[in-house]
Amino acid sequence: MAIKKQFIKTKPVCKVTFTVEAKEAATASVVGDFNDWNSEAGSLSKLKNGSFKGAFDLPKDNSFEFRYVVDGAFINDPEADSYRWNAYANAENSVLEV
């Protein structure tokens, strides 16, 4: 799993690219505060090498909780900026700082 941040100088956004290594998986998405935890809005495209990838423009100077959904299972990103306990989910979420 990987997160790449590219700050846009002319706009108050950061282009964030999420990559998930899941060769055996049929579907993957990223869900979080930035897309109302909607897996369709965070759908990732499967690449030929078996990984999933997607890029999203997120507003700068924000902190977002997120998780990956791989074949219906929620997974945290080991490269997240930090983790935050979420009582609603009764689990830790990955945190992205942009």
N, CA, C and O atoms as a GROMACS GRO file, in nm:
protein
  392
    1MET      N    1   0.085  -0.118   0.000
    1MET     CA    2   0.000   0.000   0.000
    1MET      C    3   0.089   0.123   0.000
    1MET      O    4   0.198   0.124   0.057
    2ALA      N    5   0.040   0.225  -0.065
    2ALA     CA    6   0.119   0.347  -0.073
    2ALA      C    7   0.027   0.467  -0.088
    2ALA      O    8  -0.083   0.459  -0.143
    3ILE      N    9   0.075   0.578  -0.038
    3ILE     CA   10   0.004   0.705  -0.051
    3ILE      C   11   0.103   0.805  -0.109
    3ILE      O   12   0.213   0.822  -0.056
    4LYS      N   13   0.064   0.871  -0.217
    4LYS     CA   14   0.148   0.974  -0.278
    4LYS      C   15   0.072   1.106  -0.275
    4LYS      O   16  -0.043   1.112  -0.318
    5LYS      N   17   0.136   1.211  -0.223
    5LYS     CA   18   0.073   1.343  -0.214
    5LYS      C   19   0.144   1.438  -0.311
    5LYS      O   20   0.266   1.449  -0.312
    6GLN      N   21   0.064   1.507  -0.391
    6GLN     CA   22   0.118   1.606  -0.485
    6GLN      C   23   0.040   1.735  -0.464
    6GLN      O   24  -0.077   1.745  -0.500
    7PHE      N   25   0.107   1.834  -0.405
    7PHE     CA   26   0.041   1.962  -0.377
    7PHE      C   27   0.037   2.047  -0.504
    7PHE      O   28   0.137   2.061  -0.574
    8ILE      N   29  -0.080   2.103  -0.532
    8ILE     CA   30  -0.101   2.186  -0.651
    8ILE      C   31  -0.080   2.332  -0.610
    8ILE      O   32  -0.151   2.384  -0.524
    9LYS      N   33   0.018   2.397  -0.672
    9LYS     CA   34   0.052   2.535  -0.634
    9LYS      C   35  -0.058   2.635  -0.666
    9LYS      O   36  -0.076   2.733  -0.594
   10THR      N   37  -0.132   2.610  -0.774
   10THR     CA   38  -0.231   2.707  -0.818
   10THR      C   39  -0.369   2.687  -0.756
   10THR      O   40  -0.459   2.769  -0.777
   11LYS      N   41  -0.387   2.579  -0.680
   11LYS     CA   42  -0.517   2.549  -0.620
   11LYS      C   43  -0.498   2.507  -0.475
   11LYS      O   44  -0.392   2.456  -0.438
   12PRO      N   45  -0.600   2.527  -0.392
   12PRO     CA   46  -0.588   2.485  -0.251
   12PRO      C   47  -0.621   2.337  -0.232
   12PRO      O   48  -0.694   2.300  -0.141
   13VAL      N   49  -0.565   2.252  -0.319
   13VAL     CA   50  -0.591   2.109  -0.311
   13VAL      C   51  -0.460   2.031  -0.318
   13VAL      O   52  -0.356   2.081  -0.360
   14CYS      N   53  -0.469   1.906  -0.275
   14CYS     CA   54  -0.358   1.813  -0.285
   14CYS      C   55  -0.410   1.692  -0.361
   14CYS      O   56  -0.513   1.635  -0.326
   15LYS      N   57  -0.339   1.652  -0.466
   15LYS     CA   58  -0.376   1.532  -0.541
   15LYS      C   59  -0.315   1.413  -0.466
   15LYS      O   60  -0.193   1.400  -0.457
   16VAL      N   61  -0.402   1.328  -0.413
   16VAL     CA   62  -0.357   1.213  -0.335
   16VAL      C   63  -0.384   1.086  -0.415
   16VAL      O   64  -0.497   1.061  -0.456
   17THR      N   65  -0.279   1.008  -0.436
   17THR     CA   66  -0.291   0.882  -0.508
   17THR      C   67  -0.276   0.767  -0.409
   17THR      O   68  -0.177   0.757  -0.338
   18PHE      N   69  -0.378   0.682  -0.406
   18PHE     CA   70  -0.379   0.565  -0.318
   18PHE      C   71  -0.350   0.441  -0.402
   18PHE      O   72  -0.409   0.423  -0.509
   19THR      N   73  -0.259   0.356  -0.355
   19THR     CA   74  -0.228   0.232  -0.424
   19THR      C   75  -0.238   0.117  -0.324
   19THR      O   76  -0.183   0.124  -0.214
   20VAL      N   77  -0.308   0.012  -0.363
   20VAL     CA   78  -0.328  -0.105  -0.278
   20VAL      C   79  -0.279  -0.229  -0.352
   20VAL      O   80  -0.321  -0.255  -0.465
   21GLU      N   81  -0.190  -0.305  -0.289
   21GLU     CA   82  -0.144  -0.431  -0.345
   21GLU      C   83  -0.245  -0.538  -0.304
   21GLU      O   84  -0.252  -0.574  -0.186
   22ALA      N   85  -0.321  -0.589  -0.399
   22ALA     CA   86  -0.422  -0.691  -0.371
   22ALA      C   87  -0.446  -0.775  -0.495
   22ALA      O   88  -0.552  -0.768  -0.557
   23LYS      N   89  -0.346  -0.854  -0.532
   23LYS     CA   90  -0.351  -0.930  -0.658
   23LYS      C   91  -0.468  -1.028  -0.666
   23LYS      O   92  -0.522  -1.050  -0.774
   24GLU      N   93  -0.506  -1.084  -0.554
   24GLU     CA   94  -0.613  -1.184  -0.553
   24GLU      C   95  -0.752  -1.121  -0.545
   24GLU      O   96  -0.853  -1.190  -0.563
   25ALA      N   97  -0.758  -0.991  -0.517
   25ALA     CA   98  -0.887  -0.924  -0.494
   25ALA      C   99  -0.959  -0.893  -0.626
   25ALA      O  100  -0.897  -0.873  -0.730
   26ALA      N  101  -1.092  -0.889  -0.616
   26ALA     CA  102  -1.174  -0.852  -0.731
   26ALA      C  103  -1.206  -0.703  -0.730
   26ALA      O  104  -1.215  -0.641  -0.836
   27THR      N  105  -1.222  -0.644  -0.610
   27THR     CA  106  -1.254  -0.502  -0.599
   27THR      C  107  -1.177  -0.438  -0.484
   27THR      O  108  -1.140  -0.504  -0.386
   28ALA      N  109  -1.154  -0.308  -0.498
   28ALA     CA  110  -1.091  -0.230  -0.391
   28ALA      C  111  -1.136  -0.086  -0.403
   28ALA      O  112  -1.156  -0.034  -0.513
   29SER      N  113  -1.151  -0.022  -0.288
   29SER     CA  114  -1.186   0.120  -0.286
   29SER      C  115  -1.126   0.182  -0.162
   29SER      O  116  -1.083   0.113  -0.069
   30VAL      N  117  -1.123   0.316  -0.160
   30VAL     CA  118  -1.081   0.389  -0.042
   30VAL      C  119  -1.201   0.470   0.005
   30VAL      O  120  -1.264   0.541  -0.074
   31VAL      N  121  -1.233   0.457   0.134
   31VAL     CA  122  -1.347   0.528   0.190
   31VAL      C  123  -1.298   0.612   0.308
   31VAL      O  124  -1.204   0.574   0.378
   32GLY      N  125  -1.363   0.726   0.328
   32GLY     CA  126  -1.321   0.813   0.438
   32GLY      C  127  -1.405   0.937   0.449
   32GLY      O  128  -1.508   0.952   0.382
   33ASP      N  129  -1.358   1.026   0.536
   33ASP     CA  130  -1.427   1.153   0.558
   33ASP      C  131  -1.444   1.232   0.429
   33ASP      O  132  -1.542   1.304   0.412
   34PHE      N  133  -1.349   1.219   0.338
   34PHE     CA  134  -1.349   1.300   0.216
   34PHE      C  135  -1.451   1.256   0.112
   34PHE      O  136  -1.480   1.331   0.019
   35ASN      N  137  -1.509   1.134   0.126
   35ASN     CA  138  -1.612   1.090   0.032
   35ASN      C  139  -1.732   1.029   0.104
   35ASN      O  140  -1.803   0.945   0.048
   36ASP      N  141  -1.755   1.071   0.228
   36ASP     CA  142  -1.868   1.024   0.309
   36ASP      C  143  -1.871   0.872   0.322
   36ASP      O  144  -1.978   0.812   0.329
   37TRP      N  145  -1.754   0.810   0.326
   37TRP     CA  146  -1.740   0.666   0.345
   37TRP      C  147  -1.815   0.588   0.237
   37TRP      O  148  -1.872   0.481   0.264
   38ASN      N  149  -1.816   0.642   0.116
   38ASN     CA  150  -1.887   0.583   0.003
   38ASN      C  151  -1.788   0.504  -0.084
   38ASN      O  152  -1.700   0.563  -0.146
   39SER      N  153  -1.803   0.372  -0.088
   39SER     CA  154  -1.709   0.290  -0.162
   39SER      C  155  -1.718   0.311  -0.313
   39SER      O  156  -1.618   0.294  -0.384
   40GLU      N  157  -1.836   0.348  -0.364
   40GLU     CA  158  -1.847   0.375  -0.507
   40GLU      C  159  -1.769   0.501  -0.544
   40GLU      O  160  -1.703   0.506  -0.647
   41ALA      N  161  -1.777   0.604  -0.459
   41ALA     CA  162  -1.706   0.729  -0.485
   41ALA      C  163  -1.554   0.710  -0.473
   41ALA      O  164  -1.478   0.786  -0.532
   42GLY      N  165  -1.511   0.610  -0.396
   42GLY     CA  166  -1.369   0.586  -0.376
   42GLY      C  167  -1.317   0.464  -0.450
   42GLY      O  168  -1.214   0.408  -0.413
   43SER      N  169  -1.387   0.424  -0.553
   43SER     CA  170  -1.349   0.305  -0.629
   43SER      C  171  -1.208   0.320  -0.687
   43SER      O  172  -1.173   0.425  -0.740
   44LEU      N  173  -1.128   0.214  -0.675
   44LEU     CA  174  -0.992   0.213  -0.729
   44LEU      C  175  -0.988   0.122  -0.852
   44LEU      O  176  -1.060   0.022  -0.859
   45SER      N  177  -0.905   0.158  -0.948
   45SER     CA  178  -0.893   0.082  -1.073
   45SER      C  179  -0.787  -0.026  -1.059
   45SER      O  180  -0.680  -0.002  -1.003
   46LYS      N  181  -0.818  -0.145  -1.110
   46LYS     CA  182  -0.721  -0.255  -1.105
   46LYS      C  183  -0.621  -0.241  -1.219
   46LYS      O  184  -0.660  -0.221  -1.335
   47LEU      N  185  -0.493  -0.251  -1.186
   47LEU     CA  186  -0.386  -0.242  -1.285
   47LEU      C  187  -0.343  -0.381  -1.330
   47LEU      O  188  -0.378  -0.480  -1.266
   48LYS      N  189  -0.267  -0.388  -1.438
   48LYS     CA  190  -0.221  -0.516  -1.491
   48LYS      C  191  -0.136  -0.593  -1.392
   48LYS      O  192  -0.136  -0.716  -1.393
   49ASN      N  193  -0.062  -0.522  -1.305
   49ASN     CA  194   0.025  -0.590  -1.207
   49ASN      C  195  -0.054  -0.643  -1.086
   49ASN      O  196   0.005  -0.701  -0.995
   50GLY      N  197  -0.186  -0.622  -1.086
   50GLY     CA  198  -0.269  -0.675  -0.978
   50GLY      C  199  -0.299  -0.577  -0.867
   50GLY      O  200  -0.382  -0.605  -0.780
   51SER      N  201  -0.233  -0.462  -0.867
   51SER     CA  202  -0.261  -0.362  -0.764
   51SER      C  203  -0.380  -0.275  -0.808
   51SER      O  204  -0.419  -0.275  -0.925
   52PHE      N  205  -0.435  -0.201  -0.713
   52PHE     CA  206  -0.544  -0.108  -0.739
   52PHE      C  207  -0.493   0.033  -0.713
   52PHE      O  208  -0.413   0.056  -0.622
   53LYS      N  209  -0.542   0.129  -0.795
   53LYS     CA  210  -0.491   0.266  -0.783
   53LYS      C  211  -0.600   0.366  -0.814
   53LYS      O  212  -0.686   0.342  -0.899
   54GLY      N  213  -0.596   0.481  -0.745
   54GLY     CA  214  -0.689   0.589  -0.771
   54GLY      C  215  -0.636   0.720  -0.716
   54GLY      O  216  -0.564   0.721  -0.616
   55ALA      N  217  -0.670   0.830  -0.781
   55ALA     CA  218  -0.624   0.963  -0.738
   55ALA      C  219  -0.745   1.051  -0.708
   55ALA      O  220  -0.847   1.046  -0.778
   56PHE      N  221  -0.732   1.131  -0.604
   56PHE     CA  222  -0.841   1.217  -0.559
   56PHE      C  223  -0.784   1.354  -0.521
   56PHE      O  224  -0.678   1.362  -0.460
   57ASP      N  225  -0.856   1.461  -0.557
   57ASP     CA  226  -0.817   1.596  -0.516
   57ASP      C  227  -0.883   1.625  -0.382
   57ASP      O  228  -1.006   1.627  -0.371
   58LEU      N  229  -0.800   1.648  -0.279
   58LEU     CA  230  -0.850   1.674  -0.145
   58LEU      C  231  -0.808   1.813  -0.100
   58LEU      O  232  -0.698   1.857  -0.133
   59PRO      N  233  -0.894   1.883  -0.026
   59PRO     CA  234  -0.860   2.018   0.020
   59PRO      C  235  -0.740   2.016   0.115
   59PRO      O  236  -0.731   1.933   0.206
   60LYS      N  237  -0.647   2.110   0.092
   60LYS     CA  238  -0.527   2.120   0.174
   60LYS      C  239  -0.561   2.163   0.317
   60LYS      O  240  -0.671   2.210   0.346
   61ASP      N  241  -0.462   2.145   0.405
   61ASP     CA  242  -0.471   2.186   0.545
   61ASP      C  243  -0.585   2.116   0.617
   61ASP      O  244  -0.658   2.178   0.694
   62ASN      N  245  -0.601   1.987   0.590
   62ASN     CA  246  -0.706   1.907   0.653
   62ASN      C  247  -0.649   1.773   0.697
   62ASN      O  248  -0.542   1.729   0.654
   63SER      N  249  -0.725   1.709   0.784
   63SER     CA  250  -0.695   1.575   0.831
   63SER      C  251  -0.816   1.488   0.800
   63SER      O  252  -0.930   1.526   0.829
   64PHE      N  253  -0.792   1.371   0.741
   64PHE     CA  254  -0.901   1.282   0.701
   64PHE      C  255  -0.880   1.142   0.757
   64PHE      O  256  -0.769   1.089   0.750
   65GLU      N  257  -0.986   1.083   0.811
   65GLU     CA  258  -0.983   0.942   0.847
   65GLU      C  259  -1.023   0.862   0.724
   65GLU      O  260  -1.111   0.904   0.648
   66PHE      N  261  -0.959   0.747   0.704
   66PHE     CA  262  -0.992   0.664   0.588
   66PHE      C  263  -0.953   0.519   0.613
   66PHE      O  264  -0.877   0.489   0.705
   67ARG      N  265  -1.006   0.432   0.530
   67ARG     CA  266  -0.970   0.290   0.528
   67ARG      C  267  -0.989   0.240   0.385
   67ARG      O  268  -1.062   0.300   0.306
   68TYR      N  269  -0.924   0.129   0.355
   68TYR     CA  270  -0.946   0.062   0.228
   68TYR      C  271  -1.052  -0.046   0.248
   68TYR      O  272  -1.065  -0.103   0.356
   69VAL      N  273  -1.129  -0.072   0.142
   69VAL     CA  274  -1.224  -0.184   0.142
   69VAL      C  275  -1.180  -0.275   0.027
   69VAL      O  276  -1.194  -0.241  -0.090
   70VAL      N  277  -1.127  -0.391   0.064
   70VAL     CA  278  -1.078  -0.488  -0.035
   70VAL      C  279  -1.166  -0.612  -0.027
   70VAL      O  280  -1.165  -0.683   0.073
   71ASP      N  281  -1.241  -0.636  -0.132
   71ASP     CA  282  -1.338  -0.746  -0.135
   71ASP      C  283  -1.426  -0.748  -0.010
   71ASP      O  284  -1.454  -0.854   0.046
   72GLY      N  285  -1.470  -0.630   0.033
   72GLY     CA  286  -1.560  -0.618   0.147
   72GLY      C  287  -1.495  -0.610   0.283
   72GLY      O  288  -1.563  -0.584   0.382
   73ALA      N  289  -1.364  -0.631   0.292
   73ALA     CA  290  -1.292  -0.626   0.420
   73ALA      C  291  -1.225  -0.490   0.437
   73ALA      O  292  -1.160  -0.440   0.345
   74PHE      N  293  -1.240  -0.430   0.556
   74PHE     CA  294  -1.177  -0.302   0.586
   74PHE      C  295  -1.032  -0.324   0.626
   74PHE      O  296  -1.001  -0.411   0.707
   75ILE      N  297  -0.943  -0.242   0.567
   75ILE     CA  298  -0.799  -0.255   0.591
   75ILE      C  299  -0.740  -0.116   0.612
   75ILE      O  300  -0.774  -0.022   0.540
   76ASN      N  301  -0.650  -0.102   0.710
   76ASN     CA  302  -0.578   0.023   0.731
   76ASN      C  303  -0.453   0.026   0.645
   76ASN      O  304  -0.403  -0.078   0.602
   77ASP      N  305  -0.402   0.147   0.619
   77ASP     CA  306  -0.280   0.163   0.542
   77ASP      C  307  -0.162   0.173   0.638
   77ASP      O  308  -0.160   0.262   0.723
   78PRO      N  309  -0.063   0.084   0.627
   78PRO     CA  310   0.053   0.091   0.717
   78PRO      C  311   0.137   0.217   0.696
   78PRO      O  312   0.219   0.251   0.782
   79GLU      N  313   0.118   0.286   0.584
   79GLU     CA  314   0.194   0.408   0.557
   79GLU      C  315   0.114   0.535   0.589
   79GLU      O  316   0.153   0.645   0.548
   80ALA      N  317   0.003   0.521   0.661
   80ALA     CA  318  -0.078   0.637   0.698
   80ALA      C  319   0.003   0.730   0.788
   80ALA      O  320   0.099   0.688   0.853
   81ASP      N  321  -0.037   0.857   0.791
   81ASP     CA  322   0.033   0.955   0.874
   81ASP      C  323   0.016   0.925   1.022
   81ASP      O  324   0.106   0.952   1.102
   82SER      N  325  -0.099   0.869   1.059
   82SER     CA  326  -0.125   0.827   1.197
   82SER      C  327  -0.251   0.742   1.196
   82SER      O  328  -0.306   0.709   1.091
   83TYR      N  329  -0.296   0.707   1.316
   83TYR     CA  330  -0.419   0.627   1.332
   83TYR      C  331  -0.504   0.692   1.440
   83TYR      O  332  -0.452   0.753   1.533
   84ARG      N  333  -0.637   0.679   1.426
   84ARG     CA  334  -0.728   0.740   1.523
   84ARG      C  335  -0.839   0.639   1.554
   84ARG      O  336  -0.897   0.579   1.464
   85TRP      N  337  -0.867   0.621   1.684
   85TRP     CA  338  -0.973   0.531   1.726
   85TRP      C  339  -1.107   0.590   1.689
   85TRP      O  340  -1.131   0.709   1.710
   86ASN      N  341  -1.194   0.507   1.635
   86ASN     CA  342  -1.328   0.549   1.597
   86ASN      C  343  -1.427   0.461   1.672
   86ASN      O  344  -1.437   0.341   1.645
   87ALA      N  345  -1.501   0.520   1.766
   87ALA     CA  346  -1.594   0.443   1.848
   87ALA      C  347  -1.709   0.388   1.764
   87ALA      O  348  -1.759   0.279   1.794
   88TYR      N  349  -1.751   0.459   1.661
   88TYR     CA  350  -1.862   0.412   1.577
   88TYR      C  351  -1.825   0.280   1.509
   88TYR      O  352  -1.905   0.186   1.505
   89ALA      N  353  -1.704   0.273   1.455
   89ALA     CA  354  -1.658   0.152   1.387
   89ALA      C  355  -1.596   0.052   1.485
   89ALA      O  356  -1.573  -0.064   1.450
   90ASN      N  357  -1.571   0.098   1.606
   90ASN     CA  358  -1.505   0.016   1.708
   90ASN      C  359  -1.371  -0.037   1.656
   90ASN      O  360  -1.336  -0.154   1.677
   91ALA      N  361  -1.297   0.051   1.587
   91ALA     CA  362  -1.168   0.015   1.528
   91ALA      C  363  -1.087   0.142   1.504
   91ALA      O  364  -1.139   0.253   1.509
   92GLU      N  365  -0.959   0.122   1.477
   92GLU     CA  366  -0.874   0.234   1.439
   92GLU      C  367  -0.888   0.260   1.290
   92GLU      O  368  -0.899   0.168   1.210
   93ASN      N  369  -0.889   0.389   1.254
   93ASN     CA  370  -0.887   0.429   1.115
   93ASN      C  371  -0.751   0.487   1.082
   93ASN      O  372  -0.684   0.542   1.170
   94SER      N  373  -0.710   0.475   0.958
   94SER     CA  374  -0.590   0.544   0.911
   94SER      C  375  -0.621   0.693   0.904
   94SER      O  376  -0.736   0.732   0.883
   95VAL      N  377  -0.518   0.777   0.920
   95VAL     CA  378  -0.536   0.922   0.913
   95VAL      C  379  -0.440   0.976   0.807
   95VAL      O  380  -0.322   0.940   0.802
   96LEU      N  381  -0.494   1.064   0.723
   96LEU     CA  382  -0.418   1.129   0.617
   96LEU      C  383  -0.414   1.279   0.648
   96LEU      O  384  -0.518   1.341   0.668
   97GLU      N  385  -0.294   1.337   0.651
   97GLU     CA  386  -0.277   1.482   0.672
   97GLU      C  387  -0.237   1.546   0.540
   97GLU      O  388  -0.135   1.510   0.482
   98VAL      N  389  -0.317   1.642   0.493
   98VAL     CA  390  -0.282   1.714   0.370
   98VAL      C  391  -0.286   1.864   0.393
   98VAL      O  392  -0.259   1.941   0.301
   0.00000   0.00000   0.00000
